Amino acid sequence: MKDIGIKIKLLRIKEQKRQFHLANALGISIPAYSKIEAGITDINTSRLREIASYFNVDPSYFFEDTDSIKEELKVQKALVNELSMKLIAALEYKTSI
């Protein structure tokens, strides 16, 4: 189930959504949603269909090759970190003027 959680997290990051967005859309708590992404909670088929529908993907996406998905997640995280650092640097520069 952890692989499915990784794929859900990647979709969420790509869509620039936070965990609370998905939790609200699914009608569950943020900790419950977090456990889905972490692979702690087994996800049932109806919930998986809801998530697939939210992201407009076929449910079979969650059962495809995981290694390429993990690499893509690393790239997405690196891009987010890079943008965060640039934003912090810009804010620090602006406040020092």
N, CA, C and O atoms as a Tinker XYZ file with bonds, in Angstrom:
   388  protein
     1  N      0.815000   -1.206000    0.000000    73     2
     2  CA     0.000000    0.000000    0.000000    64     1     3
     3  C      0.853000    1.261000    0.000000    63     2     4     5
     4  O      0.390000    2.333000   -0.390000    81     3
     5  N      2.102000    1.126000    0.441000    73     3     6
     6  CA     2.974000    2.295000    0.487000    64     5     7
     7  C      3.188000    2.878000   -0.902000    63     6     8     9
     8  O      3.249000    4.098000   -1.058000    81     7
     9  N      3.305000    2.017000   -1.919000    73     7    10
    10  CA     3.502000    2.499000   -3.285000    64     9    11
    11  C      2.301000    3.328000   -3.749000    63    10    12    13
    12  O      2.468000    4.341000   -4.429000    81    11
    13  N      1.119000    2.904000   -3.389000    73    11    14
    14  CA    -0.081000    3.660000   -3.761000    64    13    15
    15  C     -0.048000    5.022000   -3.082000    63    14    16    17
    16  O     -0.385000    6.035000   -3.695000    81    15
    17  N      0.357000    5.047000   -1.816000    73    15    18
    18  CA     0.465000    6.305000   -1.089000    64    17    19
    19  C      1.454000    7.255000   -1.739000    63    18    20    21
    20  O      1.209000    8.459000   -1.815000    81    19
    21  N      2.573000    6.716000   -2.208000    73    19    22
    22  CA     3.584000    7.539000   -2.892000    64    21    23
    23  C      2.993000    8.151000   -4.151000    63    22    24    25
    24  O      3.225000    9.324000   -4.442000    81    23
    25  N      2.237000    7.367000   -4.891000    73    23    26
    26  CA     1.631000    7.865000   -6.130000    64    25    27
    27  C      0.586000    8.936000   -5.840000    63    26    28    29
    28  O      0.477000    9.922000   -6.570000    81    27
    29  N     -0.170000    8.739000   -4.785000    73    27    30
    30  CA    -1.165000    9.753000   -4.405000    64    29    31
    31  C     -0.454000   11.050000   -4.018000    63    30    32    33
    32  O     -0.871000   12.140000   -4.409000    81    31
    33  N      0.620000   10.918000   -3.247000    73    31    34
    34  CA     1.380000   12.098000   -2.832000    64    33    35
    35  C      1.956000   12.836000   -4.031000    63    34    36    37
    36  O      1.925000   14.066000   -4.077000    81    35
    37  N      2.479000   12.095000   -5.000000    73    35    38
    38  CA     3.027000   12.719000   -6.198000    64    37    39
    39  C      1.949000   13.493000   -6.948000    63    38    40    41
    40  O      2.177000   14.625000   -7.374000    81    39
    41  N      0.800000   12.897000   -7.107000    73    39    42
    42  CA    -0.303000   13.600000   -7.778000    64    41    43
    43  C     -0.671000   14.870000   -7.017000    63    42    44    45
    44  O     -0.923000   15.915000   -7.617000    81    43
    45  N     -0.697000   14.767000   -5.691000    73    43    46
    46  CA    -1.050000   15.930000   -4.874000    64    45    47
    47  C     -0.029000   17.053000   -5.037000    63    46    48    49
    48  O     -0.398000   18.221000   -5.162000    81    47
    49  N      1.248000   16.698000   -5.035000    73    47    50
    50  CA     2.298000   17.697000   -5.192000    64    49    51
    51  C      2.235000   18.335000   -6.573000    63    50    52    53
    52  O      2.372000   19.551000   -6.708000    81    51
    53  N      2.026000   17.507000   -7.603000    73    51    54
    54  CA     1.911000   18.038000   -8.968000    64    53    55
    55  C      0.767000   19.036000   -9.100000    63    54    56    57
    56  O      0.874000   20.027000   -9.823000    81    55
    57  N     -0.321000   18.766000   -8.396000    73    55    58
    58  CA    -1.498000   19.637000   -8.443000    64    57    59
    59  C     -1.379000   20.805000   -7.464000    63    58    60    61
    60  O     -2.291000   21.623000   -7.346000    81    59
    61  N     -0.256000   20.872000   -6.774000    73    59    62
    62  CA     0.008000   21.917000   -5.787000    64    61    63
    63  C     -1.100000   21.996000   -4.735000    63    62    64    65
    64  O     -1.570000   23.076000   -4.376000    81    63
    65  N     -1.492000   20.840000   -4.265000    73    63    66
    66  CA    -2.512000   20.737000   -3.222000    64    65    67
    67  C     -1.835000   20.354000   -1.911000    63    66    68    69
    68  O     -0.756000   19.762000   -1.892000    81    67
    69  N     -2.489000   20.705000   -0.839000    73    67    70
    70  CA    -2.014000   20.324000    0.487000    64    69    71
    71  C     -2.867000   19.160000    0.983000    63    70    72    73
    72  O     -3.936000   18.884000    0.438000    81    71
    73  N     -2.393000   18.498000    2.000000    73    71    74
    74  CA    -3.127000   17.341000    2.501000    64    73    75
    75  C     -4.546000   17.701000    2.925000    63    74    76    77
    76  O     -5.462000   16.895000    2.761000    81    75
    77  N     -4.737000   18.891000    3.464000    73    75    78
    78  CA    -6.080000   19.248000    3.913000    64    77    79
    79  C     -7.059000   19.376000    2.753000    63    78    80    81
    80  O     -8.257000   19.161000    2.935000    81    79
    81  N     -6.569000   19.725000    1.554000    73    79    82
    82  CA    -7.452000   19.786000    0.385000    64    81    83
    83  C     -8.048000   18.410000    0.089000    63    82    84    85
    84  O     -9.252000   18.266000   -0.128000    81    83
    85  N     -7.178000   17.410000    0.087000    73    83    86
    86  CA    -7.644000   16.050000   -0.210000    64    85    87
    87  C     -8.505000   15.506000    0.915000    63    86    88    89
    88  O     -9.528000   14.868000    0.667000    81    87
    89  N     -8.096000   15.757000    2.147000    73    87    90
    90  CA    -8.885000   15.285000    3.290000    64    89    91
    91  C    -10.298000   15.853000    3.219000    63    90    92    93
    92  O    -11.275000   15.131000    3.419000    81    91
    93  N    -10.401000   17.144000    2.935000    73    91    94
    94  CA   -11.728000   17.769000    2.817000    64    93    95
    95  C    -12.527000   17.167000    1.672000    63    94    96    97
    96  O    -13.716000   16.886000    1.822000    81    95
    97  N    -11.879000   16.968000    0.525000    73    95    98
    98  CA   -12.571000   16.418000   -0.639000    64    97    99
    99  C    -13.075000   14.996000   -0.370000    63    98   100   101
   100  O    -14.119000   14.591000   -0.880000    81    99
   101  N    -12.328000   14.255000    0.426000    73    99   102
   102  CA   -12.696000   12.872000    0.728000    64   101   103
   103  C    -13.585000   12.760000    1.969000    63   102   104   105
   104  O    -14.123000   11.693000    2.265000    81   103
   105  N    -13.730000   13.863000    2.681000    73   103   106
   106  CA   -14.559000   13.850000    3.884000    64   105   107
   107  C    -13.931000   13.090000    5.042000    63   106   108   109
   108  O    -14.626000   12.448000    5.829000    81   107
   109  N    -12.590000   13.171000    5.138000    73   107   110
   110  CA   -11.882000   12.501000    6.230000    64   109   111
   111  C    -10.976000   13.511000    6.922000    63   110   112   113
   112  O    -10.778000   14.622000    6.432000    81   111
   113  N    -10.435000   13.115000    8.057000    73   111   114
   114  CA    -9.541000   14.012000    8.783000    64   113   115
   115  C     -8.173000   14.076000    8.087000    63   114   116   117
   116  O     -7.820000   13.199000    7.299000    81   115
   117  N     -7.424000   15.121000    8.394000    73   115   118
   118  CA    -6.076000   15.263000    7.831000    64   117   119
   119  C     -5.176000   14.104000    8.293000    63   118   120   121
   120  O     -4.453000   13.539000    7.473000    81   119
   121  N     -5.202000   13.734000    9.593000    73   119   122
   122  CA    -4.374000   12.579000    9.997000    64   121   123
   123  C     -4.756000   11.281000    9.272000    63   122   124   125
   124  O     -3.885000   10.477000    8.938000    81   123
   125  N     -6.050000   11.080000    9.031000    73   123   126
   126  CA    -6.483000    9.876000    8.301000    64   125   127
   127  C     -5.942000    9.899000    6.876000    63   126   128   129
   128  O     -5.484000    8.878000    6.362000    81   127
   129  N     -5.998000   11.078000    6.237000    73   127   130
   130  CA    -5.470000   11.195000    4.878000    64   129   131
   131  C     -3.954000   10.984000    4.881000    63   130   132   133
   132  O     -3.419000   10.302000    4.007000    81   131
   133  N     -3.275000   11.563000    5.853000    73   131   134
   134  CA    -1.829000   11.429000    5.957000    64   133   135
   135  C     -1.419000    9.961000    6.054000    63   134   136   137
   136  O     -0.409000    9.562000    5.475000    81   135
   137  N     -2.193000    9.159000    6.777000    73   135   138
   138  CA    -1.899000    7.735000    6.908000    64   137   139
   139  C     -2.068000    7.004000    5.576000    63   138   140   141
   140  O     -1.388000    6.008000    5.328000    81   139
   141  N     -2.965000    7.489000    4.719000    73   139   142
   142  CA    -3.121000    6.894000    3.381000    64   141   143
   143  C     -1.848000    7.133000    2.579000    63   142   144   145
   144  O     -1.305000    6.206000    1.978000    81   143
   145  N     -1.366000    8.395000    2.570000    73   143   146
   146  CA    -0.148000    8.722000    1.819000    64   145   147
   147  C      1.063000    7.974000    2.354000    63   146   148   149
   148  O      1.935000    7.566000    1.587000    81   147
   149  N      1.119000    7.793000    3.670000    73   147   150
   150  CA     2.267000    7.117000    4.286000    64   149   151
   151  C      2.202000    5.601000    4.121000    63   150   152   153
   152  O      3.169000    4.902000    4.423000    81   151
   153  N      1.060000    5.087000    3.641000    73   151   154
   154  CA     0.911000    3.650000    3.454000    64   153   155
   155  C      0.598000    2.918000    4.743000    63   154   156   157
   156  O      0.700000    1.693000    4.808000    81   155
   157  N      0.218000    3.663000    5.767000    73   155   158
   158  CA    -0.119000    3.052000    7.061000    64   157   159
   159  C     -1.520000    2.452000    7.022000    63   158   160   161
   160  O     -1.766000    1.375000    7.566000    81   159
   161  N     -2.432000    3.167000    6.369000    73   159   162
   162  CA    -3.814000    2.717000    6.267000    64   161   163
   163  C     -4.032000    2.028000    4.928000    63   162   164   165
   164  O     -3.682000    2.571000    3.880000    81   163
   165  N     -4.604000    0.842000    4.963000    73   163   166
   166  CA    -4.995000    0.171000    3.726000    64   165   167
   167  C     -6.164000    0.938000    3.119000    63   166   168   169
   168  O     -7.124000    1.287000    3.806000    81   167
   169  N     -6.064000    1.185000    1.848000    73   167   170
   170  CA    -7.090000    1.969000    1.165000    64   169   171
   171  C     -8.035000    1.025000    0.423000    63   170   172   173
   172  O     -7.588000    0.119000   -0.281000    81   171
   173  N     -9.328000    1.237000    0.580000    73   171   174
   174  CA   -10.282000    0.363000   -0.108000    64   173   175
   175  C    -10.529000    0.861000   -1.532000    63   174   176   177
   176  O    -10.145000    1.974000   -1.891000    81   175
   177  N    -11.162000    0.036000   -2.314000    73   175   178
   178  CA   -11.356000    0.343000   -3.742000    64   177   179
   179  C    -12.200000    1.587000   -3.958000    63   178   180   181
   180  O    -11.902000    2.381000   -4.850000    81   179
   181  N    -13.228000    1.772000   -3.177000    73   179   182
   182  CA   -14.086000    2.939000   -3.387000    64   181   183
   183  C    -13.325000    4.225000   -3.075000    63   182   184   185
   184  O    -13.493000    5.224000   -3.774000    81   183
   185  N    -12.494000    4.214000   -2.039000    73   183   186
   186  CA   -11.689000    5.391000   -1.708000    64   185   187
   187  C    -10.665000    5.658000   -2.809000    63   186   188   189
   188  O    -10.418000    6.807000   -3.175000    81   187
   189  N    -10.074000    4.587000   -3.330000    73   187   190
   190  CA    -9.099000    4.731000   -4.409000    64   189   191
   191  C     -9.764000    5.329000   -5.651000    63   190   192   193
   192  O     -9.166000    6.153000   -6.345000    81   191
   193  N    -10.993000    4.914000   -5.926000    73   191   194
   194  CA   -11.729000    5.490000   -7.059000    64   193   195
   195  C    -12.009000    6.969000   -6.833000    63   194   196   197
   196  O    -11.929000    7.768000   -7.766000    81   195
   197  N    -12.338000    7.336000   -5.598000    73   195   198
   198  CA   -12.573000    8.753000   -5.279000    64   197   199
   199  C    -11.321000    9.587000   -5.548000    63   198   200   201
   200  O    -11.391000   10.664000   -6.139000    81   199
   201  N    -10.186000    9.072000   -5.105000    73   199   202
   202  CA    -8.920000    9.787000   -5.290000    64   201   203
   203  C     -8.572000    9.869000   -6.773000    63   202   204   205
   204  O     -8.143000   10.918000   -7.253000    81   203
   205  N     -8.752000    8.773000   -7.496000    73   203   206
   206  CA    -8.495000    8.770000   -8.943000    64   205   207
   207  C     -9.382000    9.797000   -9.638000    63   206   208   209
   208  O     -8.926000   10.523000  -10.522000    81   207
   209  N    -10.619000    9.855000   -9.246000    73   207   210
   210  CA   -11.558000   10.818000   -9.826000    64   209   211
   211  C    -11.132000   12.249000   -9.510000    63   210   212   213
   212  O    -11.196000   13.123000  -10.374000    81   211
   213  N    -10.700000   12.487000   -8.283000    73   211   214
   214  CA   -10.256000   13.824000   -7.872000    64   213   215
   215  C     -9.118000   14.307000   -8.771000    63   214   216   217
   216  O     -9.089000   15.464000   -9.191000    81   215
   217  N     -8.177000   13.394000   -9.061000    73   215   218
   218  CA    -7.018000   13.758000   -9.872000    64   217   219
   219  C     -7.229000   13.497000  -11.364000    63   218   220   221
   220  O     -6.337000   13.743000  -12.175000    81   219
   221  N     -8.397000   13.005000  -11.712000    73   219   222
   222  CA    -8.725000   12.730000  -13.106000    64   221   223
   223  C     -7.746000   11.737000  -13.747000    63   222   224   225
   224  O     -7.261000   11.944000  -14.859000    81   223
   225  N     -7.472000   10.652000  -13.011000    73   223   226
   226  CA    -6.639000    9.570000  -13.537000    64   225   227
   227  C     -7.425000    8.273000  -13.442000    63   226   228   229
   228  O     -8.382000    8.169000  -12.675000    81   227
   229  N     -7.018000    7.298000  -14.218000    73   227   230
   230  CA    -7.634000    5.973000  -14.153000    64   229   231
   231  C     -7.122000    5.270000  -12.894000    63   230   232   233
   232  O     -5.939000    5.384000  -12.573000    81   231
   233  N     -7.975000    4.555000  -12.181000    73   231   234
   234  CA    -7.512000    3.851000  -10.972000    64   233   235
   235  C     -6.332000    2.908000  -11.224000    63   234   236   237
   236  O     -5.566000    2.626000  -10.302000    81   235
   237  N     -6.177000    2.426000  -12.436000    73   235   238
   238  CA    -5.055000    1.532000  -12.742000    64   237   239
   239  C     -3.704000    2.242000  -12.595000    63   238   240   241
   240  O     -2.675000    1.585000  -12.439000    81   239
   241  N     -3.704000    3.569000  -12.643000    73   239   242
   242  CA    -2.470000    4.352000  -12.457000    64   241   243
   243  C     -1.764000    3.944000  -11.159000    63   242   244   245
   244  O     -0.535000    3.903000  -11.100000    81   243
   245  N     -2.539000    3.647000  -10.138000    73   243   246
   246  CA    -1.965000    3.349000   -8.836000    64   245   247
   247  C     -1.285000    1.987000   -8.774000    63   246   248   249
   248  O     -0.626000    1.671000   -7.784000    81   247
   249  N     -1.436000    1.177000   -9.820000    73   247   250
   250  CA    -0.847000   -0.164000   -9.836000    64   249   251
   251  C      0.252000   -0.302000  -10.885000    63   250   252   253
   252  O      0.760000   -1.400000  -11.113000    81   251
   253  N      0.617000    0.798000  -11.516000    73   251   254
   254  CA     1.676000    0.785000  -12.528000    64   253   255
   255  C      3.048000    0.803000  -11.857000    63   254   256   257
   256  O      3.149000    0.890000  -10.633000    81   255
   257  N      4.109000    0.720000  -12.677000    73   255   258
   258  CA     5.493000    0.698000  -12.209000    64   257   259
   259  C      5.756000    1.803000  -11.193000    63   258   260   261
   260  O      5.435000    2.967000  -11.432000    81   259
   261  N      6.332000    1.435000  -10.074000    73   259   262
   262  CA     6.548000    2.376000   -8.981000    64   261   263
   263  C      7.902000    3.063000   -9.022000    63   262   264   265
   264  O      8.021000    4.202000   -8.571000    81   263
   265  N      8.929000    2.402000   -9.550000    73   263   266
   266  CA    10.269000    2.982000   -9.517000    64   265   267
   267  C     10.340000    4.321000  -10.235000    63   266   268   269
   268  O     10.960000    5.256000   -9.728000    81   267
   269  N      9.721000    4.432000  -11.401000    73   267   270
   270  CA     9.745000    5.698000  -12.129000    64   269   271
   271  C      8.960000    6.768000  -11.375000    63   270   272   273
   272  O      9.298000    7.950000  -11.429000    81   271
   273  N      7.914000    6.346000  -10.674000    73   271   274
   274  CA     7.113000    7.280000   -9.894000    64   273   275
   275  C      7.939000    7.829000   -8.733000    63   274   276   277
   276  O      7.868000    9.021000   -8.432000    81   275
   277  N      8.721000    6.972000   -8.081000    73   275   278
   278  CA     9.554000    7.417000   -6.967000    64   277   279
   279  C     10.586000    8.434000   -7.439000    63   278   280   281
   280  O     10.848000    9.424000   -6.756000    81   279
   281  N     11.168000    8.189000   -8.602000    73   279   282
   282  CA    12.139000    9.142000   -9.147000    64   281   283
   283  C     11.465000   10.483000   -9.449000    63   282   284   285
   284  O     12.023000   11.544000   -9.166000    81   283
   285  N     10.285000   10.427000  -10.015000    73   283   286
   286  CA     9.551000   11.647000  -10.329000    64   285   287
   287  C      9.222000   12.414000   -9.053000    63   286   288   289
   288  O      9.279000   13.644000   -9.044000    81   287
   289  N      8.888000   11.723000   -8.000000    73   287   290
   290  CA     8.590000   12.357000   -6.719000    64   289   291
   291  C      9.826000   13.081000   -6.190000    63   290   292   293
   292  O      9.721000   14.198000   -5.683000    81   291
   293  N     10.993000   12.454000   -6.305000    73   291   294
   294  CA    12.238000   13.101000   -5.869000    64   293   295
   295  C     12.474000   14.390000   -6.651000    63   294   296   297
   296  O     12.864000   15.408000   -6.079000    81   295
   297  N     12.236000   14.341000   -7.961000    73   295   298
   298  CA    12.420000   15.528000   -8.806000    64   297   299
   299  C     11.451000   16.632000   -8.385000    63   298   300   301
   300  O     11.840000   17.793000   -8.258000    81   299
   301  N     10.197000   16.267000   -8.173000    73   299   302
   302  CA     9.190000   17.254000   -7.760000    64   301   303
   303  C      9.557000   17.886000   -6.417000    63   302   304   305
   304  O      9.431000   19.098000   -6.245000    81   303
   305  N     10.008000   17.071000   -5.471000    73   303   306
   306  CA    10.403000   17.595000   -4.159000    64   305   307
   307  C     11.591000   18.544000   -4.303000    63   306   308   309
   308  O     11.631000   19.588000   -3.653000    81   307
   309  N     12.553000   18.192000   -5.145000    73   307   310
   310  CA    13.718000   19.044000   -5.354000    64   309   311
   311  C     13.298000   20.385000   -5.950000    63   310   312   313
   312  O     13.822000   21.430000   -5.562000    81   311
   313  N     12.360000   20.359000   -6.884000    73   311   314
   314  CA    11.876000   21.610000   -7.472000    64   313   315
   315  C     11.164000   22.479000   -6.441000    63   314   316   317
   316  O     11.342000   23.697000   -6.416000    81   315
   317  N     10.369000   21.855000   -5.604000    73   315   318
   318  CA     9.674000   22.598000   -4.550000    64   317   319
   319  C     10.688000   23.208000   -3.596000    63   318   320   321
   320  O     10.550000   24.370000   -3.214000    81   319
   321  N     11.703000   22.450000   -3.205000    73   319   322
   322  CA    12.739000   22.965000   -2.302000    64   321   323
   323  C     13.497000   24.123000   -2.932000    63   322   324   325
   324  O     13.787000   25.118000   -2.268000    81   323
   325  N     13.816000   23.992000   -4.211000    73   323   326
   326  CA    14.540000   25.049000   -4.917000    64   325   327
   327  C     13.704000   26.326000   -4.968000    63   326   328   329
   328  O     14.216000   27.416000   -4.711000    81   327
   329  N     12.431000   26.193000   -5.295000    73   327   330
   330  CA    11.558000   27.365000   -5.342000    64   329   331
   331  C     11.405000   27.994000   -3.962000    63   330   332   333
   332  O     11.358000   29.218000   -3.837000    81   331
   333  N     11.329000   27.174000   -2.944000    73   331   334
   334  CA    11.219000   27.681000   -1.572000    64   333   335
   335  C     12.455000   28.490000   -1.199000    63   334   336   337
   336  O     12.345000   29.569000   -0.616000    81   335
   337  N     13.624000   27.971000   -1.534000    73   335   338
   338  CA    14.873000   28.675000   -1.224000    64   337   339
   339  C     14.952000   30.006000   -1.967000    63   338   340   341
   340  O     15.397000   31.004000   -1.400000    81   339
   341  N     14.526000   30.029000   -3.223000    73   339   342
   342  CA    14.529000   31.273000   -3.993000    64   341   343
   343  C     13.570000   32.293000   -3.391000    63   342   344   345
   344  O     13.877000   33.484000   -3.330000    81   343
   345  N     12.421000   31.827000   -2.951000    73   343   346
   346  CA    11.442000   32.713000   -2.340000    64   345   347
   347  C     11.983000   33.288000   -1.035000    63   346   348   349
   348  O     11.840000   34.483000   -0.774000    81   347
   349  N     12.602000   32.444000   -0.220000    73   347   350
   350  CA    13.186000   32.916000    1.038000    64   349   351
   351  C     14.279000   33.936000    0.764000    63   350   352   353
   352  O     14.341000   34.966000    1.435000    81   351
   353  N     15.141000   33.668000   -0.209000    73   351   354
   354  CA    16.213000   34.594000   -0.556000    64   353   355
   355  C     15.647000   35.925000   -1.034000    63   354   356   357
   356  O     16.162000   36.983000   -0.672000    81   355
   357  N     14.605000   35.882000   -1.834000    73   355   358
   358  CA    13.988000   37.109000   -2.337000    64   357   359
   359  C     13.379000   37.903000   -1.194000    63   358   360   361
   360  O     13.505000   39.127000   -1.153000    81   359
   361  N     12.721000   37.221000   -0.269000    73   359   362
   362  CA    12.112000   37.910000    0.880000    64   361   363
   363  C     13.188000   38.519000    1.789000    63   362   364   365
   364  O     13.028000   39.633000    2.287000    81   363
   365  N     14.272000   37.786000    1.998000    73   363   366
   366  CA    15.363000   38.308000    2.815000    64   365   367
   367  C     16.000000   39.520000    2.160000    63   366   368   369
   368  O     16.325000   40.491000    2.844000    81   367
   369  N     16.182000   39.483000    0.857000    73   367   370
   370  CA    16.753000   40.615000    0.121000    64   369   371
   371  C     15.850000   41.838000    0.245000    63   370   372   373
   372  O     16.318000   42.952000    0.479000    81   371
   373  N     14.541000   41.608000    0.082000    73   371   374
   374  CA    13.586000   42.710000    0.134000    64   373   375
   375  C     13.568000   43.359000    1.512000    63   374   376   377
   376  O     13.458000   44.580000    1.616000    81   375
   377  N     13.674000   42.562000    2.569000    73   375   378
   378  CA    13.631000   43.122000    3.916000    64   377   379
   379  C     14.937000   43.809000    4.300000    63   378   380   381
   380  O     14.961000   44.620000    5.227000    81   379
   381  N     16.031000   43.489000    3.591000    73   379   382
   382  CA    17.304000   44.107000    3.923000    64   381   383
   383  C     17.510000   45.442000    3.209000    63   382   384   385
   384  O     18.463000   46.163000    3.500000    81   383
   385  N     16.621000   45.768000    2.280000    73   383   386
   386  CA    16.760000   47.038000    1.531000    64   385   387
   387  C     16.287000   48.189000    2.365000    63   386   388
   388  O     16.324000   49.334000    1.915000    81   387
